[in-house]
Structure formats: C-alpha cells, structure tokens
Amino acid sequence: MITAIPLTIVPLILFNILGYAGVDWSDELFGIVMVSGARWALTLGDLMITLGIVILFLEVLKSGRTSTATVTNHILSTVVLIVYVIELIVVDYAANSVFFVLTLIALFDVIAGFTITIRTASRDVTFGQGFDGGP
C-alpha cells in the first residue's frame, strides 16, 4: 500500500516546511567557476526543482505497473495536484516560479500516470482461443 502514495507529495511537504520558515528560494547554496570563466551558482530553488524532476522520473517508473495500488496512486496524485494548484493560488509564499514548476511537475505526473497505465493496460488484453474458435 505504500506504493500507492504519490512521491510528488515529498516536494510539496518540503516546500511548505521551508516556505513557512521564510526561506528565500534564490539563496545560493554554492557556486562553481567553469572552464569558460563564467560562474555557475546553484540556488535552493534550483535544488528543489531538481528534486521534483527526480521524483517525477520515479513516478513515471511506478506508473508502468498494473495493480490496484496503481489506481490508488493515480487518484492520490490527482488530489496532490489539486493541493498544489490551490496552494499556488491561495498561499503567499507559494506564489513564485519554483512552486509553479513543482505544480507543473505534479500535473505531468498525473497526465503521464494515466497515459502510461492506459497504454500498458491495452497491451495486456489477451484473447481466448482465437477468433475462429480453433485451439
């Protein structure tokens, strides 16, 4: 039953904890000087979006399975997406581009999950003895 829990809830919970604490998503975690001489800086928002993309990858892998937990996962993923959308509109610290991208990731999770499950289920259809009644 633990596989039915959508992983996209992890960035949602983490964002709410850090957002409520007043974290600035543009805070630089570290920077690296590239060979070109340009400096690349990783921000907390970049790290959060990267976490969301990794979670999306894991969710897409989970959606290839066919079980009752998969259906429950799709329903709960839709609920998580609704929470994302409501929070984006209502909560002040969620009105930023980092949370918007996380909301898009949750949307892609729902769409990909349903699409992959439907495609997988259509390939699992088997026919009995054949159309001509033979063995």
Residue pairs with C-beta under 8 A, 6 or more apart in sequence:
1 69
1 72
3 62
3 65
3 67
3 69
3 73
4 69
4 70
4 72
4 73
4 76
5 73
5 76
6 59
6 73
6 76
6 77
6 80
6 109
7 55
7 58
7 59
7 62
8 52
8 55
8 56
8 59
8 77
8 80
8 81
8 84
8 105
8 106
8 109
9 80
10 51
10 55
11 48
11 51
11 52
11 55
11 102
11 105
12 80
12 83
12 84
12 87
12 102
12 106
14 48
14 51
15 48
15 94
15 98
15 99
15 102
16 87
18 44
19 91
19 93
19 94
19 99
20 93
22 93
23 44
24 44
25 43
25 44
25 45
25 48
25 96
25 98
26 43
26 44
26 45
27 43
27 44
28 41
28 42
28 43
29 42
29 43
29 44
29 47
30 41
30 42
31 39
31 40
31 41
31 42
32 39
32 40
33 39
33 40
34 40
45 96
45 97
45 98
48 98
48 102
49 98
49 101
49 102
49 105
52 101
52 102
52 105
53 105
55 105
56 105
56 108
56 109
56 112
59 77
59 109
59 112
59 113
60 109
60 112
60 113
60 116
62 70
62 73
62 113
63 70
63 73
63 74
63 112
63 113
63 116
63 117
64 116
64 117
64 120
66 117
66 120
66 121
66 124
70 117
73 113
74 110
74 113
74 114
74 117
77 106
77 109
77 110
77 113
78 110
80 106
81 103
81 106
81 107
81 109
81 110
84 99
84 102
84 103
84 106
84 107
85 103
87 94
87 99
88 94
88 95
88 99
88 100
88 103
129 135
